[in-house]
Amino acid sequence: MARTPTTTPAVPNPSHEDEVLIREIDEAVREDALFQFMRDHGLKVLAVISLGVAGLGGYLVWDHYAEQKLEQQSETLIAALDAAAERDYKGASDKVAPLLADSNSDGARAAARFMQAAAAIEQGDTAKASGLYRAIAGDESAPAVLRDLARIRDVSLNYDRMKPADVIAQLSALATPGNPYFGSAGELVAMAQIENGNRSAAGKIFAGIAKDESQPETLRSRARQMAGLMGVDAVVDVKKLLKDEGVTSEADGAAATGTAAAQ
């Protein structure tokens, strides 16, 4: 029986002419494949590219138009604010009137209504201001944060004419810790709870506001006093509170006196 060869026979290296021929054949195959693909799918590829270019062009035109529109809206609001600063409230209200059109952004329409409501209040027309606030609060297309603010402004404007139960019903969802309007809404709800005879609920809300370090210090101080009147402790750190209020405790005073005597 013949033995199996233990070595691989040598393969001769292709000549230079063979390498050139192989490259030419490879390039011809690639070109033929490309031409075949373009014959079969060229129109589809061209259509996709055309749609992409048209879409990009349309977006750039829209983006440019939208940017110009926003700039115009901003300029209109600034002009209205300038008029209000000069106490020309009617002029301020008239300047933002064009922003109420449906073609403007949702935020611009809400801002225009806020401006007109503020002008109406300055002119003594609280009924008009209340109607504008309610229009914002009921506009589902307006940003939620602005709708909530409008609801608080409307309740604050009409608080004296509202039943405590109605105040609580409208703002209780906003009078919770963590809500951006916890301080403003909570204070109104707490006062309504007092008028409703529920001092315990009012005290808890005031205490929550007093302990919330994100609230303005004036509001926290007022809430702390109201919580105390309701019998609820709203002080977390007594020493820190005394320091913030500029009050020196008796122990600190005694220590300071002793140090002075020793010197």
Protein Blocks (a to p, Z undefined) as FASTA:
>chain_A
ZZddfbdcddddddfklmmmmmmmmmmmmmmmmmmmmmmmmmmmmmmmmmmmmmmmmmmm
mmmmmmmmmmmmmmmmmmmmmmmmnopaklmmmmmmmmmpmkbcfklmmmmmmmmmmmmm
mnopaklmmmmmmmmmmmmkbcfklmmmmmmmmmmmmmmmpcfklmmmmmmmmmcghiak
lmmmmmmmmmmmmmnopaklmmmmmmmmmmmmkbcfklmmmmmmmmmmnopafbfblmlm
mmmnopacfklmmmmmmmmmmZZ
